Structures are given as structure tokens and as C-alpha cells.
Amino acid sequence: MKLRNTRPLDIGSAHVIVTGGSSGIGLATALLLAARGSKVSLVARGAERLEAAARKISAAGTPVPAHARASVAARAADVADRTALTRAIAELEAEQAQPCDILITSAGLARPGHFLELSDEVFRQMIEVDYFGTLHAVRAVAPGMVERGHGSVVAVSSAAGLLGVFGYSAYGPAKFAVRGLMESVRAELTPRGVHVGVVFPPDVDTPQLAEENRWKPEETRVVGGTIRPLTAEKVAAAIVKGIDRRRFTICPDTGTRALARFGSVLTPLLNREFDRRVRAVQRSTPST
């Protein structure tokens, strides 16, 4: 197999599709790429929030010359619905008159809770949204990228995709699956000229985190300690830098960077510390 182009994409002329683009990491990344001149297409479930996000990107403007001014398009679709998502991506490519050059799969759902108390439906939903939502999007754009010999596919996993965490027995495995998918896809697509990356953010200050915090067991809060969540903008900057440099592992902070690099050494140490914190919480909580 002949090695294809490995030069960085020209972001200023790229068509970027972002799933989960109506808020959080997805929206922050779309704003950065639009500022570089990219055509930006957003996919999310909520039509009203999606329209508001598109207006925000359009209103933000871009410092690039007027002839390279970014255009914005949006389609409402549930990433867990393969047919709907594939159709939305095809419609966005037609509307922007350009195939997808960069895909960022940021759509995700987190529902923490105690393993013995979570319903089967929660486990199924995490896999359908976080894993299959990523898979469906990648499969929709990868054939065209391979045919053209260039492109970039970046999936948002999680720090919980690097280390098992108390309370994330439904969410963590789905994010581990995203990591495994992208590792396998990287091996196949890189020789065909397509950059593949996976992002491992810790807690990020987004609407999703606010919803997630409603369900966190006390043990999960204590395991997380007092670490301040990152801003969506910091994660977005790491993603764009990762695309520019064709990085596979994209870590927006030193903690996840160390875990991604030295996980086999750090995981046993972290597990002992986390177990200590969990025992302390459970000793102080009256049994029912």
C-alpha cells in the first residue's frame, strides 16, 4: 500500500463537521475552526440550541480575509440513529458544496451512578450515544477521506476512557470503546493519508457536566477531589493543535497527559488512593 499525504490539512479551506456542536467542547471547537476560516457544519439533537449555536458562530466573525470567510450550516439529528446521522452528514456536505475534511465527534452523554443501582437502559444508552454515535459518524466520512487521500477524524473520549472510575460503570466502558475504536481505525487510516486522533478531557465546565453532577455518587465527587474543571475553550484549543500537528493522543491537561503516557505505572497508585477515599466516605455514611 502506498503511503498517502501526511501533511497537515489547510484548516482555512476545510469543511469541518462537528457532532455535539450546539454546546460545550463541540461549539468551542467549531468557533475556533471558524475563526481559522473553515466551513463549519454542526450536528446535534436540539434544533433550537443548534440554531443558536450557528448564529453565535456567524456573529463571532473571523479574522481571516473576507474571501475566506467561514460559512455555517446545521442539521438536527440523534447520533445514535445511524440513518438520521448519515443523512444529516450527506445533506451538510451538499449544502456546503464540499465533502467533510475534518470530523470531530463531540456528541456524548454521561450518567454516573452506583453499578448495582443503574438500570440496563442506562448502560445501553451510553453505548448507543457515546460509542455508536462516534462509530456512525466516522463510517459516514471515512470512505470519502480515504478516496481523496486526506482528512482528519477526531473523537472525544474522556479521562474515564483511560482509567476506571467509581460511579462510571456505564459511561467509562463506552469511552474505553471509543478509545479502542480510534486506535484500530488509526492503524488502518493513517497509511491512507487520514489523520486520526482521540481526545481525553477530564471534567469540563459544560452543560453536560452540570447535568452529570446531578447524578454523581458522593464517592465519585470525593475521588475527583477539588480539581477545577477545564474550560471548553482549553479543550478546543488542544483539539485544533492536535489536528494541526496530526497527533493521535490529544490531552488538554497535564493529568490526563501523564495518565495516557504512564498509565500502567500510575493506575495501581491511583486506584489505591481512590479506594482509600471511597472507604472514608462509606465509613462516614450511615448504612440504610
N, C-alpha and C positions, 0 to 999 in steps of 0.2 A: 504493500500500500504506500503510495507516495504521500509524504508529509506535506500538508497544505499550509497556507498562510498562517503565521503565528504573530503577525504584527498587531498592536492594539487597534481596536476599532476607532474610526473617526466619530466620536460621540456627537460632534456638531452636525453630522449628516445622517445620524442613525434614527431609526424608528424604534422606540422603546415601548414595550408593553409591560405594565405593572399590575399584577393581581393584588387585591387588597389595597388598591391605590387611593381609596377615599379618605384614609386617615393614617396616623401613626407612621411607621417606618416607610410604608409604601408611598404615602403622599410626600413625605420629606425627601425621599429619593427622587420622586418624579419632579419635584421642584428644582432640585439640584441639576438634574439632567436637562430639564427645560431651559435652565439658565445657561447651559452649555450649547443650546441651540437644537437639541433633539426634538423630533416629533414625539409627543408623549401620548400614549393611549392607556386609559385606566379601566380596570375591571373590578367590580365589587358588587355585593348583593343589593345594598340600599340605593335606590335610584336618586333620592333627594340628596343624600350625603355625597354621592358620586358627582352629581351636577354641581354641588357647592365646591367640591374639590377641583373640578375642571375650571370653574370660574376663578378660583383662587390662583391656579397656575397661570391662567390667561392674564389676570390682573397684575401678577407679580412682574410680568415683563421679562426681558432678558437683555443682558449687556452686549450680546453679540450683534453684528450688523443686521440691519432690517431685512436684507435678502435671506438671512439665515434664521429668521425669527421662528421660534418653535410654534407648532400647531398642537392643539389638544383635542382629543376625542375620548369618548367614554361609552361603555356598554355595561348594563346591569346583567350579571349572571352569577349563579352559585357555582363556585369552583368544584364542588363535589359532584355536579351534574356534568358529565363528560360531554354530552351532546350540546348542552347550552353553552358551555365554556368554549368548545371548539368552534361553534358557530359565531360566538362573540369575537373570538380572535380573528376569524376569517373576515368578518364584517369590518373590524378595525383596520386590518391590512388593506381592504378595499377602499375604505374611507380615506385613509392616509396615503393611498396610492403608492404603498411601499410595504414590502414584507417585513416581518419582525427581525430586527438586527440584534436587539438586546431584550431578553426576557428576565424579569425579576418577579419571583413568586413570593409575595409577602403576605398573601391571604392566610390567616391562621386562626385557630380557636384554642383556648386553654381553659380547662375546667378541672382545677385541683380538688382533692378530697381524699378521704381515707379509702384505701383499697377495698376493704370489706363493706363499705357503705355505698360506693359508686354503683350506679346501675349499668347493665350491659350496654344500654343505649349510649351512655357517655363514652365508653371505650370505642364503640363503633363510630360515633360522630368524630372523635379525634382522628381516627384513621382516615375517614372519608374526606374530611376537610384538610387536615394538615398534610397527610401523605398523598392520598389520591388527588387532592386539589393541586398539589405540586406535579404529580405524575401526568395528569391530563394536560396541563399547560405545556410541559416540556415536550410531550409527544406531539402536540399540535404544531410546534415551531421547529423542532429539531430536524425533520426531513429537509425542509427548505434551507436551513442553515448549512447542512451537510452538502446539499446540492450546489450551493453558492460558494462553499469553501470558507465561510467566515460567519461569525456570530458570537454571542455571549449569552450564557444561561446561568443565572444566579438564583439559588434557592435560599430562603431564610429558614434555618433550622433554629437552634436555641442552645444556650448553655446546658439545658436539660437534655440535649442530644449528645452531650459529652460525658455526662455523669448522672447516674440515677439519684433522684432527689425525693425525699419524703413528701408524699402528697401528690406526686406527679406520675402515678402508675398508669394513668390513661394518656396523658399528654406526652410524657417522656418517650415512650416507645414509638409514638408517631413521629417525633422529631429525630429519634435514632434512625427510623426508617428513611426519613428524608436524607440524612447524612449518608446512609448506605447506598441509597439510590444514586446520589450525586457522585460518590466515589466510583461506583461502577460505570456510570454514564461518562465520567471524566476519562476513564481509560479508553472508552470507545470513541468519544467525540474529539478529544484533543488531537489525535493524528489526522482528523478530517478538517482541522482548522478552526474548530469551535472551542472557545474558552468556556470552561465550566467552573463555577465557584459555589461555595456554600458558606453561609453566614451563621455565626454562633453568638448572638447577643445575649447578655444577661437580662435582668429586668429592665424594661424601657418604659419611660413615662408616656404612656399612650392610653387611649380609651379602653383598649383591650386589657391593660394591666389593672385599671380601675375596676373593671368587671371581674377579672380574675381574683382580685383581692377580697371580693365578697365571699368567696368560697374557700379561701386558704385555711387549712387547719392551723392551729396555734403552733404546732411543731414545725410546720413549713415556714412560718414567719420567723421563728427563732433560728432555724437553720440558716435562713438568709441573712441573719444578723442585721446590722444597721447600714448596710451598703446602700448608697443612694442610687436610684435608677438612673440609667443613662438617658439623655435626650434622644429623641428620634433623629434629630439633625446630626448627632455624632455618629449614629449607626449608618445613616445615609452617606455621610462623608466617607466612612470606611468602605461601603459598598462601591461607591464611584471610584475610589482609589484602587480597590481590588479589580474592577473592570479595566481601568487604565493600565494596571500592571499585570493583568492576566493571572491573578492569584487564585488558587483553589480554596485554601482555608482563609476566611476573612473574619478576623476577630476585632471588634471595636474597642476592646479594653484589655488591660494587662492581665487581668484574672483569667479570662477565657483564653487568651493567647497562651498563657502558661499551661492551662489545663489541656488545650489542644496539642501542645508540644510535648508535655511531660506527664500526660495523664496516667500512664502505667505506674509512675512513681508517686504522683500526688493523690491518686484516687484512694488508696488504702489509708493515707494520713487524713484526708478529708472525711472519709467515712467514719473513722474513729472519733473525730471531733464532732461530726454531725450526730453520731449515736449518743455521745455524751450530752449534747444539748437536748436531744429528744428525751432522754431519760430524765433530765432535770425538769422538763415541762411535765412529763407524765407523773413524776413523784409529787409535783406541786398541785396537780389537778385531782380533785376528789373523784373517786370512782363512782359510777352510777349503776 
